[in-house]
Amino acid sequence: MSLKNELDELAGTLKQQRDEIELKMHLASMEVKDEWQHAEKYWAQFIDALGIINDDTKEASSELIHATKVIGDELKQVYKRIFHSFQ
């Protein structure tokens, strides 16, 4: 699987997790809400970078692709922690 395809798959997973968390945020503690706000900044960066990577008119550097993957992997862990706080 190419890195671009892996990022697209990761984006889909993250979006689903993000949507589920958003539905439960009204029950969250202040600490979880703070972590969510922090994660939202990374989500915006991830989506912006993914847009550049997926734009066929622009050439994405390997550094951008790698950084986007790192941000996505970090978001995945944050979403996992937030999701587990609801259980």
C-alpha positions in Angstrom: 0.0 0.0 0.0 1.4 3.4 -0.9 1.9 6.0 1.7 -0.7 8.2 0.1 -3.3 5.4 0.2 -2.3 4.7 3.8 -2.9 8.4 4.7 -6.3 8.3 3.0 -7.2 5.3 5.0 -6.0 6.9 8.2 -8.0 10.0 7.4 -11.2 8.0 7.1 -10.5 6.2 10.4 -9.7 9.5 12.1 -12.8 11.2 10.8 -15.0 8.4 12.1 -13.4 8.5 15.5 -13.6 12.3 15.6 -17.3 12.2 14.7 -18.0 9.6 17.5 -16.1 11.7 20.0 -17.9 14.9 19.1 -21.2 13.2 19.9 -20.1 12.4 23.4 -18.2 15.6 24.3 -21.2 17.0 26.3 -20.5 14.3 28.9 -16.7 14.9 29.1 -14.7 16.3 31.9 -12.8 19.6 31.6 -9.5 17.7 31.1 -10.9 15.7 28.2 -12.4 18.9 26.7 -9.0 20.6 26.9 -7.4 17.6 25.2 -10.1 17.7 22.5 -9.4 21.4 21.8 -5.7 20.6 21.5 -6.4 17.7 19.1 -8.7 19.9 17.0 -5.7 22.1 16.1 -3.8 19.0 14.9 -6.9 17.8 13.0 -6.9 21.1 11.1 -3.2 20.7 10.3 -3.7 17.1 9.2 -6.6 18.0 6.9 -4.7 20.9 5.4 -1.7 18.8 4.7 -3.7 16.0 3.3 -5.4 18.4 0.9 -2.0 19.4 -0.4 -0.9 15.8 -0.7 -4.0 14.8 -2.6 -3.9 17.8 -4.9 -2.6 16.6 -8.2 -1.6 20.1 -9.2 0.8 20.4 -6.3 3.8 18.2 -5.5 4.0 17.2 -1.9 7.5 16.7 -0.4 8.3 13.5 1.3 8.8 15.5 4.5 5.3 16.8 4.3 3.9 13.3 3.7 5.9 11.9 6.6 4.9 14.8 8.9 1.3 14.3 8.0 1.5 10.6 8.9 3.1 11.5 12.2 0.3 13.9 13.0 -2.3 11.4 12.0 -0.8 8.7 14.2 -0.6 11.1 17.1 -4.3 12.0 16.6 -5.2 8.4 16.5 -3.7 8.0 20.0 -5.3 11.1 21.3 -8.7 10.0 20.0 -8.2 6.6 21.6 -7.5 8.2 25.0 -10.5 10.5 24.7 -12.8 7.7 23.6 -11.7 5.5 26.5 -12.4 8.3 28.9 -16.1 7.9 28.0 -16.2 4.2 29.1 
